[in-house]
């Protein structure tokens, strides 16, 4: 577990938990992802989609960042659907 942050989804408390896969000889070793955990039941309710940095045209062109700072505001924005 790398980071945990309390957030909200559909008016319910959720924890955005950033985790890293264990090392190993497979493609997803060390992959980092953020899962959403229900604050009441502890069950997994979703996952924050990961967008590769190379997919952002303004980053590839050397421009300013696309508003993603990796912080809590972006996690909350992406968790509300």
ChimeraX commands (.cxc) that place a marker at each C-alpha (Angstrom):
marker #1 position 0.00,0.00,0.00 radius 0.5
marker #1 position 1.43,3.34,-1.05 radius 0.5
marker #1 position -1.27,5.85,-0.10 radius 0.5
marker #1 position -4.80,6.01,1.31 radius 0.5
marker #1 position -7.21,8.89,1.01 radius 0.5
marker #1 position -10.81,9.30,2.18 radius 0.5
marker #1 position -13.13,10.37,-0.63 radius 0.5
marker #1 position -16.80,10.17,-1.60 radius 0.5
marker #1 position -18.67,8.32,-4.35 radius 0.5
marker #1 position -22.42,8.70,-4.89 radius 0.5
marker #1 position -22.66,10.37,-1.48 radius 0.5
marker #1 position -21.01,7.43,0.30 radius 0.5
marker #1 position -17.56,7.42,1.92 radius 0.5
marker #1 position -14.89,5.50,0.02 radius 0.5
marker #1 position -11.18,5.12,0.50 radius 0.5
marker #1 position -8.96,5.62,-2.55 radius 0.5
marker #1 position -6.14,3.15,-1.85 radius 0.5
marker #1 position -3.07,3.29,-4.07 radius 0.5
marker #1 position -1.31,-0.09,-4.16 radius 0.5
marker #1 position 1.61,-1.65,-6.00 radius 0.5
marker #1 position 1.65,-5.23,-7.29 radius 0.5
marker #1 position 4.37,-7.43,-5.82 radius 0.5
marker #1 position 7.59,-8.07,-7.74 radius 0.5
marker #1 position 7.81,-11.06,-9.99 radius 0.5
marker #1 position 8.43,-12.36,-13.46 radius 0.5
marker #1 position 5.15,-11.20,-15.02 radius 0.5
marker #1 position 3.98,-8.13,-16.97 radius 0.5
marker #1 position 2.06,-6.49,-14.12 radius 0.5
marker #1 position 4.92,-6.68,-11.58 radius 0.5
marker #1 position 5.29,-3.36,-9.76 radius 0.5
marker #1 position 2.17,-1.97,-11.47 radius 0.5
marker #1 position 0.58,0.82,-9.43 radius 0.5
marker #1 position -3.20,1.24,-9.34 radius 0.5
marker #1 position -5.81,2.95,-7.21 radius 0.5
marker #1 position -8.79,0.95,-5.99 radius 0.5
marker #1 position -11.89,2.36,-4.29 radius 0.5
marker #1 position -12.88,0.68,-1.04 radius 0.5
marker #1 position -16.34,1.13,0.50 radius 0.5
marker #1 position -15.91,3.04,3.77 radius 0.5
marker #1 position -18.75,1.10,5.43 radius 0.5
marker #1 position -18.35,-2.50,4.28 radius 0.5
marker #1 position -14.67,-2.62,3.27 radius 0.5
marker #1 position -15.55,-4.13,-0.11 radius 0.5
marker #1 position -13.95,-3.05,-3.39 radius 0.5
marker #1 position -16.36,-0.77,-5.30 radius 0.5
marker #1 position -14.22,0.26,-8.26 radius 0.5
marker #1 position -10.89,1.30,-9.63 radius 0.5
marker #1 position -9.58,4.66,-10.81 radius 0.5
marker #1 position -8.68,4.31,-14.49 radius 0.5
marker #1 position -5.00,4.83,-15.23 radius 0.5
marker #1 position -4.06,6.94,-18.23 radius 0.5
marker #1 position -0.51,6.53,-19.51 radius 0.5
marker #1 position 1.40,9.80,-19.45 radius 0.5
marker #1 position 2.40,9.29,-23.09 radius 0.5
marker #1 position -1.29,9.30,-24.05 radius 0.5
marker #1 position -1.64,12.96,-23.01 radius 0.5
marker #1 position -0.87,15.06,-26.11 radius 0.5
marker #1 position 0.08,18.18,-24.15 radius 0.5
marker #1 position 2.66,16.22,-22.14 radius 0.5
marker #1 position 4.16,14.61,-25.23 radius 0.5
marker #1 position 4.57,18.04,-26.80 radius 0.5
marker #1 position 6.36,19.35,-23.72 radius 0.5
marker #1 position 3.47,21.61,-22.77 radius 0.5
marker #1 position 1.87,22.19,-19.40 radius 0.5
marker #1 position 0.33,19.30,-17.49 radius 0.5
marker #1 position -3.24,18.35,-18.30 radius 0.5
marker #1 position -4.56,19.16,-14.83 radius 0.5
marker #1 position -3.58,15.82,-13.31 radius 0.5
marker #1 position -1.38,16.41,-10.31 radius 0.5
marker #1 position -1.72,12.90,-8.87 radius 0.5
marker #1 position -3.42,14.36,-5.81 radius 0.5
marker #1 position -6.71,13.91,-4.06 radius 0.5
marker #1 position -8.75,16.30,-6.17 radius 0.5
marker #1 position -8.04,14.27,-9.31 radius 0.5
marker #1 position -8.78,10.99,-7.53 radius 0.5
marker #1 position -12.12,12.39,-6.35 radius 0.5
marker #1 position -12.94,13.73,-9.83 radius 0.5
marker #1 position -12.22,10.38,-11.44 radius 0.5
marker #1 position -14.13,8.39,-8.78 radius 0.5
marker #1 position -17.43,10.29,-9.30 radius 0.5
marker #1 position -19.40,8.84,-12.19 radius 0.5
marker link #1:1,2 radius 0.2
marker link #1:2,3 radius 0.2
marker link #1:3,4 radius 0.2
marker link #1:4,5 radius 0.2
marker link #1:5,6 radius 0.2
marker link #1:6,7 radius 0.2
marker link #1:7,8 radius 0.2
marker link #1:8,9 radius 0.2
marker link #1:9,10 radius 0.2
marker link #1:10,11 radius 0.2
marker link #1:11,12 radius 0.2
marker link #1:12,13 radius 0.2
marker link #1:13,14 radius 0.2
marker link #1:14,15 radius 0.2
marker link #1:15,16 radius 0.2
marker link #1:16,17 radius 0.2
marker link #1:17,18 radius 0.2
marker link #1:18,19 radius 0.2
marker link #1:19,20 radius 0.2
marker link #1:20,21 radius 0.2
marker link #1:21,22 radius 0.2
marker link #1:22,23 radius 0.2
marker link #1:23,24 radius 0.2
marker link #1:24,25 radius 0.2
marker link #1:25,26 radius 0.2
marker link #1:26,27 radius 0.2
marker link #1:27,28 radius 0.2
marker link #1:28,29 radius 0.2
marker link #1:29,30 radius 0.2
marker link #1:30,31 radius 0.2
marker link #1:31,32 radius 0.2
marker link #1:32,33 radius 0.2
marker link #1:33,34 radius 0.2
marker link #1:34,35 radius 0.2
marker link #1:35,36 radius 0.2
marker link #1:36,37 radius 0.2
marker link #1:37,38 radius 0.2
marker link #1:38,39 radius 0.2
marker link #1:39,40 radius 0.2
marker link #1:40,41 radius 0.2
marker link #1:41,42 radius 0.2
marker link #1:42,43 radius 0.2
marker link #1:43,44 radius 0.2
marker link #1:44,45 radius 0.2
marker link #1:45,46 radius 0.2
marker link #1:46,47 radius 0.2
marker link #1:47,48 radius 0.2
marker link #1:48,49 radius 0.2
marker link #1:49,50 radius 0.2
marker link #1:50,51 radius 0.2
marker link #1:51,52 radius 0.2
marker link #1:52,53 radius 0.2
marker link #1:53,54 radius 0.2
marker link #1:54,55 radius 0.2
marker link #1:55,56 radius 0.2
marker link #1:56,57 radius 0.2
marker link #1:57,58 radius 0.2
marker link #1:58,59 radius 0.2
marker link #1:59,60 radius 0.2
marker link #1:60,61 radius 0.2
marker link #1:61,62 radius 0.2
marker link #1:62,63 radius 0.2
marker link #1:63,64 radius 0.2
marker link #1:64,65 radius 0.2
marker link #1:65,66 radius 0.2
marker link #1:66,67 radius 0.2
marker link #1:67,68 radius 0.2
marker link #1:68,69 radius 0.2
marker link #1:69,70 radius 0.2
marker link #1:70,71 radius 0.2
marker link #1:71,72 radius 0.2
marker link #1:72,73 radius 0.2
marker link #1:73,74 radius 0.2
marker link #1:74,75 radius 0.2
marker link #1:75,76 radius 0.2
marker link #1:76,77 radius 0.2
marker link #1:77,78 radius 0.2
marker link #1:78,79 radius 0.2
marker link #1:79,80 radius 0.2
marker link #1:80,81 radius 0.2
view
